[in-house]
Amino acid sequence: MQNTTWDLSVFYQGYDDPAIQKDIQIITETAGNVDALLASGIDETQKLEQVLKAQEDMTNKISNLYSFIQYGLSTDASDAQGLRYLDKMGNLMVDVQMASSKCTRYIGAVEDLDAHIAKSEFLASYAFVLHDAAESAKHSLPEDLEKWVLRLQLDGADAFSKMRDKLMANHTVELDGKSLPLPAVRGMAYDADPAVRKAAYEAELASYKKVEDPMAYCLACIKGDAMTTCEAKNFPDILTQQLTETHMDKETLDAMWTAIVEALPDFRRYMKAKAKVLGHQNGLPFYDLFAPVGDANLTYTIDEAHALLVKVFTEVHPELGAFIDHAFENRWIDVYPKEGKSGGAFCGGSYELDQSRILTNFVGSFSDVSTLAHELGHAWHNRCLQRVPLLRSDAPMPLAETASIFNETLLNQTIRKTADAETKFALLESSLMESTQTVVDIYSRFLFESAVFEARKSHIPTADELNEMMLDAQDKAYGDGLDPDVRHGSMWVNKSHYYNVGLHFYNFPYAFGLLFGLGVYAKYQAEGSSFMTKYDALLASCGSDKIPEVAASVGIDVRSADYWRSALDVIRAEVDEFEKLCEKR
């Protein structure tokens, strides 16, 4: 891989590119013309078509502008031009949201919507979108208040979210006499040396003392704003709102949590077995959750990771393998950690350009390779969504993890087939480590966020209170698998998902994604490579129906706890195998 930073010039050549001002003008004019369009006396069917086309135009331009600005800031949080444009877009989005809400209210008021859909091939392609908008109209903010609510958010929740991002992007950790970026220190959790892991963990925790108070205010104010907005939209609570907006239902969520809670003792068996291998008698200390086990040397350069991923996925799905190679060769990926760069990893896509961009903080562990596979799965999902009209290309959060989890599972399973005994052991443990994070830790995050919302009803929780909430959530989720004296009460500080404005409980989609992805992978195992045609069609359909119906298209009943139990059986079998191998060691 010749260049390890991504290319953003496909969006714009820079902030002085005239195309930026042209696109802002298109968005402004399109949003400004909505009132006239809705007041026009044209045929109702034609009006519906024009309303959707206006939303397509705005969506494409907004996507490209935000991609250019936010991707740039994710690698350089101090970019002054980027921050100015982000503020400018925030103000513009008030007008866009107002226009969008007017369209939604209009659709909700159209009589005999199905009759109009039947008259137009274009409307028929957007039937689900139109019906969804009609339902959403019931939860629109009152029109006379919406503009002021949105503007207040710019100086409230949105400002706190930006403050959080800047604080964490520039947050450094003092370790061994050096000031290091937080992602680099967190990456040391995978180091083979236990002394390095422990020292990094202790330095990380100590570093949060300088930011935890402002971070607590950021979190509390974002959640408080969410609760007020939720009430104004006539939702009974935030969770109901989030489920509705992600096309999921409480029956599905409850079925999943039921099966997960039943399976927690199995995950704890894994953690206690790993703890013994590492010489611990009281469960795993938090700093060893990600510790490598075995003697396998599972480290990679970025070029080795590139070659490995192309080989693995080409054998199953040649088009996917070629796509992954294209992503590496054409600078879709920003690879290494650096000061000012966001931690973690993500993938974002542009429908209009049919391209994605991936951010990682690669330090060479197998987990980093798995993360690349995960994010490239998102990119492939974006490619498959090109098959459907733009406004059906937004996969809800739970289904958005399908391709990423499939990729992770396929990579791990494929490598384990031909690996030597020591490497197989290490890969088995790596798989369980990731599953534990995606199920057990995600459950702890769900419990924590529920507790935050409950506390926020009466007051602004302090950093100390939030630490206690996190420790309590970890205790309920990890149980005796985690050393009670060595947990991570400050985990809420660095997890960006808690600080999203308008997107809350961004935790259960990961557990859903893992277990749904395992179910999809089981379909692939049963049918072989011929399944990949159905798989691509499934990915393309994710924004075109409610989640239970999309899942049913491949024979999965997500409202049944038995389905989730069957998916967890795959992990339970891995725990059984891991325990036996640990006993032999």
Buried (B, 14 or more C-beta within 10 A) or exposed (E): BEEBEBBBEBBBEEBEBEEBEEBBEBBBEBBEEBEEBBEEEEEBBBBBBBBBBBBBBBBBBBBBBBBBBBBBBBBBBEBEEBBEBBBBBBEBBBBBBBBBBBBBBBBBEBEEBEEBBEBBEBBEBBBBBBBBBBEBBEBBBEEEEBBEBBEEBBEBBBBBBBBBBBBBBBBBBEBEEEEBBBBBBBBBBBBBEBEBBBBBBEBBBEBBEEBBEBBBBBBBBBBBBBBBBBEBBEBEEBBEBBBBBBBBBEEBBEBBBEBBEEBBEBBBBBBBBBBBBBEBEEBBBBBBBBBBBBEBEBBBEBEEBBBBBBEBBBEBBEEBBEBBBBBBEEBBBBBBBEBBBBBBBBBBBBBBEEBBBBBBBBBBBBBBBBBBBBBBBBBBBBBBBEEBBBBBBEBBBBBBBBBBBBBBBBBBBBBBEEBEEBBBBBBBBBBBBBBBBBBBBBBBBBBBBBBBBEBBEEEBBBBEBBBBBBBBBBBBBBBBBBBBEBBBBBBBBBBBBBBBBBEBBBBBBBBBBBBBBBBBBBBBEEEEEEBBEBBBEBBBBBBBBBBBEBBBEBEBBBBBBEBBBBBBBBBBEBBEBBBEBBEEE
